[in-house]
């Protein structure tokens, strides 16, 4: 039997065909398995939120929703900024300055999650007429945590400040959270 050095033997062809079939079969199983782990369209839609801050007056806060949780966006007054900056950061339980919690060029806009860091209740103080606590920021009615105008914990059982989510200004009047 002459197999010739250039020719492909039948056994080589069968091996190549079997490996190719196994590769295609493996891919046909793995692709749906991997793609089903990707986030669904409704989850992707909630992964970021845009908020127009142009209508927020100094001293006013609005509530929005980010990832199915409340989001507070507040425009601080000059007096609130001065009061927040006058606090000795070293005296705070969770030491952060107002500058740590706001963006350069927009120090008057404070963006925080509206979720108490104690047990996840929604603090009061974002809407007009709500109790703002002893420090003029937010007050959690569940267990009595008081936050100042910069959303920093000042009194009560909450261990940390209100969370500042990742956000950026996409224009002078619109922020994108997430």
C-alpha positions as CSV (number, residue, x, y, z in Angstrom):
1,X,0.0,0.0,0.0
2,X,1.4,3.3,-1.1
3,X,0.5,6.2,1.2
4,X,2.7,8.8,-0.3
5,X,4.3,11.4,1.9
6,X,2.1,14.3,0.6
7,X,-1.2,12.6,0.9
8,X,-3.6,12.7,3.9
9,X,-4.2,9.3,5.3
10,X,-7.7,8.2,6.0
11,X,-7.0,8.0,9.7
12,X,-5.8,11.7,9.8
13,X,-8.9,12.8,8.0
14,X,-11.1,11.0,10.5
15,X,-9.2,12.5,13.4
16,X,-9.6,16.0,12.0
17,X,-13.3,15.5,11.3
18,X,-13.9,14.2,14.9
19,X,-12.0,17.1,16.5
20,X,-13.9,19.6,14.3
21,X,-17.2,18.0,15.2
22,X,-16.3,18.1,18.9
23,X,-15.3,21.7,18.7
24,X,-18.6,22.7,16.9
25,X,-20.6,20.7,19.5
26,X,-18.7,22.3,22.4
27,X,-19.2,25.8,21.0
28,X,-22.9,25.1,20.5
29,X,-23.2,24.2,24.2
30,X,-21.0,26.9,25.6
31,X,-22.3,29.9,23.6
32,X,-25.9,29.7,25.0
33,X,-24.6,28.9,28.4
34,X,-22.3,32.0,28.5
35,X,-24.8,34.3,26.8
36,X,-27.5,33.5,29.4
37,X,-25.3,34.8,32.1
38,X,-25.2,38.3,30.5
39,X,-27.5,40.9,32.1
40,X,-31.0,41.2,30.6
41,X,-32.2,44.4,28.9
42,X,-34.2,45.6,31.9
43,X,-31.1,45.2,34.1
44,X,-28.9,47.1,31.6
45,X,-31.5,49.9,31.4
46,X,-31.3,50.3,35.2
47,X,-27.5,50.2,35.3
48,X,-27.3,54.0,34.9
49,X,-29.7,56.9,35.5
50,X,-29.6,60.4,34.1
51,X,-30.9,63.3,36.2
52,X,-31.5,66.8,35.1
53,X,-30.3,69.1,37.9
54,X,-31.1,72.4,36.2
55,X,-34.4,72.9,38.0
56,X,-33.1,72.2,41.5
57,X,-33.0,75.4,43.5
58,X,-30.4,76.0,46.2
59,X,-31.5,74.2,49.4
60,X,-33.8,71.9,47.4
61,X,-33.3,68.1,46.9
62,X,-35.0,65.7,44.5
63,X,-35.5,62.0,44.6
64,X,-34.7,59.7,41.7
65,X,-34.4,56.0,41.3
66,X,-31.0,54.2,40.6
67,X,-30.9,50.4,40.5
68,X,-34.3,50.2,42.2
69,X,-33.2,52.3,45.1
70,X,-33.8,55.9,46.0
71,X,-31.3,58.5,45.0
72,X,-31.1,62.0,46.5
73,X,-29.7,64.9,44.5
74,X,-29.4,68.1,46.5
75,X,-28.2,71.6,45.5
76,X,-26.5,73.0,48.6
77,X,-26.9,76.6,49.6
78,X,-23.8,78.6,50.4
79,X,-24.6,78.4,54.1
80,X,-24.9,74.6,53.9
81,X,-21.6,74.4,52.2
82,X,-20.0,76.7,54.8
83,X,-21.5,74.6,57.6
84,X,-20.3,71.3,56.1
85,X,-16.8,72.7,55.6
86,X,-16.6,74.1,59.1
87,X,-17.0,70.6,60.6
88,X,-13.7,69.1,61.8
89,X,-13.4,66.0,59.6
90,X,-11.4,64.2,62.3
91,X,-14.4,64.4,64.7
92,X,-16.6,62.4,62.3
93,X,-17.4,58.7,62.6
94,X,-16.8,58.2,58.9
95,X,-14.3,61.0,58.0
96,X,-15.1,62.6,54.7
97,X,-15.1,66.2,53.7
98,X,-17.7,67.8,51.5
99,X,-15.0,68.0,48.7
100,X,-14.6,64.2,49.0
101,X,-18.3,63.7,48.4
102,X,-18.8,66.2,45.5
103,X,-17.2,66.8,42.1
104,X,-14.8,69.6,41.3
105,X,-16.6,72.5,39.7
106,X,-20.0,71.4,41.1
107,X,-19.4,71.4,44.9
108,X,-23.0,72.6,45.4
109,X,-24.5,69.3,44.0
110,X,-24.5,66.4,46.4
111,X,-25.6,63.0,45.1
112,X,-26.2,60.2,47.6
113,X,-28.1,57.0,47.7
114,X,-31.3,57.5,49.8
115,X,-30.6,54.4,51.9
116,X,-29.6,54.6,55.6
117,X,-26.4,52.7,56.1
118,X,-27.8,51.1,59.3
119,X,-30.5,48.8,58.1
120,X,-31.5,50.2,54.8
121,X,-34.5,52.5,55.6
122,X,-35.1,55.6,53.5
123,X,-34.1,58.7,55.4
124,X,-36.3,61.8,55.4
125,X,-35.1,65.2,54.4
126,X,-35.1,65.1,50.6
127,X,-38.7,66.4,50.2
128,X,-40.1,69.7,51.2
129,X,-41.3,69.8,54.8
130,X,-39.7,66.5,55.9
131,X,-37.7,66.2,59.1
132,X,-34.1,66.9,58.4
133,X,-32.6,65.9,61.7
134,X,-30.4,67.8,64.2
135,X,-27.8,68.6,61.5
136,X,-30.1,69.9,58.7
137,X,-29.4,67.0,56.3
138,X,-31.3,63.8,56.5
139,X,-33.0,61.9,59.4
140,X,-33.7,58.1,59.4
141,X,-37.0,57.5,61.2
142,X,-36.4,53.8,61.7
143,X,-33.7,54.0,64.3
144,X,-32.9,57.7,64.6
145,X,-29.7,58.3,62.5
146,X,-29.0,62.0,61.8
147,X,-27.0,63.0,58.8
148,X,-25.6,66.5,58.1
149,X,-26.1,68.6,54.9
150,X,-23.2,66.6,53.3
151,X,-24.9,63.3,54.0
152,X,-22.4,62.4,56.7
153,X,-23.5,60.4,59.8
154,X,-23.4,62.6,62.9
155,X,-25.6,60.8,65.4
156,X,-27.4,57.5,65.7
157,X,-26.6,53.8,64.9
158,X,-25.7,54.2,61.2
159,X,-22.0,53.2,60.8
160,X,-21.1,55.2,57.7
161,X,-22.1,58.2,55.6
162,X,-24.8,58.0,53.0
163,X,-23.2,56.3,50.0
164,X,-22.1,58.6,47.1
165,X,-22.6,56.5,43.9
166,X,-20.3,56.9,40.9
167,X,-21.6,59.7,38.8
168,X,-20.4,62.3,36.3
169,X,-21.8,65.4,34.6
170,X,-22.6,64.7,31.0
171,X,-23.5,68.3,30.4
172,X,-23.7,71.4,32.6
173,X,-27.2,70.4,33.7
174,X,-27.3,66.6,33.5
175,X,-25.6,64.0,35.6
176,X,-25.3,60.3,34.8
177,X,-25.2,58.0,37.8
178,X,-23.7,54.6,37.3
